[in-house]
Structures are given as structure tokens and as C-alpha cells.
Amino acid sequence: MRRLLPILLALVACALPLRAETIVAGLSREAINITANFEGSEILIFGAVERNAPAPEGELEVIITVEGPAQPVAVRRKERVLGIWVNAASIEVDAAPSFYAVATTAPMGEVISQVEDLRHRVSIPRAIRAVGVGVAQPEAFTNALIRIRESEDLYQLIEEGVTLRNETLFDTSIRLPANLVEGDYRTRIFLTRGGEVLDVYEQDIVVRKVGLERFIYNLAHERPLIYGILSLAIAIAAGWLASAVFRYIRA
């Protein structure tokens, strides 16, 4: 049986289809440190298409996504009742990326089919997993969440934002805002022809708080009582100092 194993593995390898086009890529930065004066960062994503056969017919397209850590979100709709705005229907979004950017070489509807989009969760709506129980038109709630986060620059759709040269070299830049959530940001690159995904490449970007930001974050989450006492003490000291300065100026 052991003698037959190498032969069986060779037969299986021969039976597997060879991918004619694969991705070789890199990032300008693989780690981002969030400090007290962090104002955002820009990531350059670049790469090339490696071929072991002539390029097939059809237009080659590239899609690049950057996805932040997913978090549950409650989305509520307000209604006016007796002249007062109150929370009405709501849905629980199981997992919504804290940040999500999609850059493409062409309009989204041309670079990937709906079936492939559903399978790989590429577009922004597909990246959000929501459960609407007893709510009519739950997509209205997810659309509202998308609009809010687009206004905060947390969700970005950059159509025709990827440059592809001679169907071989590609690059784009993604702007990461200052209000990032700490965690691993997954970068994915898709090669498509005729809306079908040919190859996928993945790499993570590590986003971490450092220095004073890390100390305050750990203190607030791990020692909330001490954090509250220190915050109160600092507020009292700042008020006393401002009062002393004011009295000195008046004197």
C-alpha cells in the first residue's frame, strides 16, 4: 500500500486542473501602528499575473479588497410617534466589517458575476451578514449602514481604481482613515475573466495601537475602575489648574 501511495498522489496531481494565471503580489506596508497623532495611512498594493500558458480570450480584470475586523451591529429605524422620534424596527447585523474597501479595474457589474460575488463576498453588501427577523425589506437597514460608513470613509467603492498594464502588472492605493479598529485587515486580490474568478491571493495587514494609545486602551478595557478614577482625577486637576491660572491673570 505504501508503494502505491506515491503513484496515487501523482495521478491525483495530474488530474487537477492547472491554473493558467496566478497572482504574485505585495504590499507597501504589512503593519500599521496607531499612535496618539495617527491621521490615517495609505497602502500601496501591487503585483503581477504569472502565466504558464498563453492568455485565454476575454478581458482580464482585477479586484482588490481590504477588510477590517468584523463586528456585530444593531441597526435601528426611527419613527415619529406623537411628535417624538423613537426607535422602531431593527435588525441585528451578525458581522459587518469595521472597514471595507473595494477597488476594481472596471465597473463592479463588469468584473464579477453575481454568483461569484455571492460565493466570495466581494462587494460591500455581500460582505455584510445580516439577519432580519420579522422585518420587511431588511436590505434597507444594511443600505443605511453602508451609507453611514461611506460618509465616515470606512466603506469605499473605488471603481476603475486599479491600474492594469498589458494584462500583467497591476497596482492601486487604498486610503485607511484615522478611525481604524485594531486588528488584522485581510487583503484579497481576485483575477477574473468574463466575471469568473480565476485566482485569489490573500495577505493580512496588522493594525495595532502602540505607545500611549496602547496603554490607555488596555487600561480602559482591563482596569475600568482605575481608568475611571484616573480620568476623574485628571479632570479635577485640569479644572483646578485652569481656575488657578484665571485667578492669577485677574490678580
Summary of the structure (lengths in Angstrom):
residues: 251
radius of gyration: 25.0
end to end distance: 98.1
largest distance: 98.1
contacts: 689
relative contact order: 0.20
helix: 31%
strand: 41%
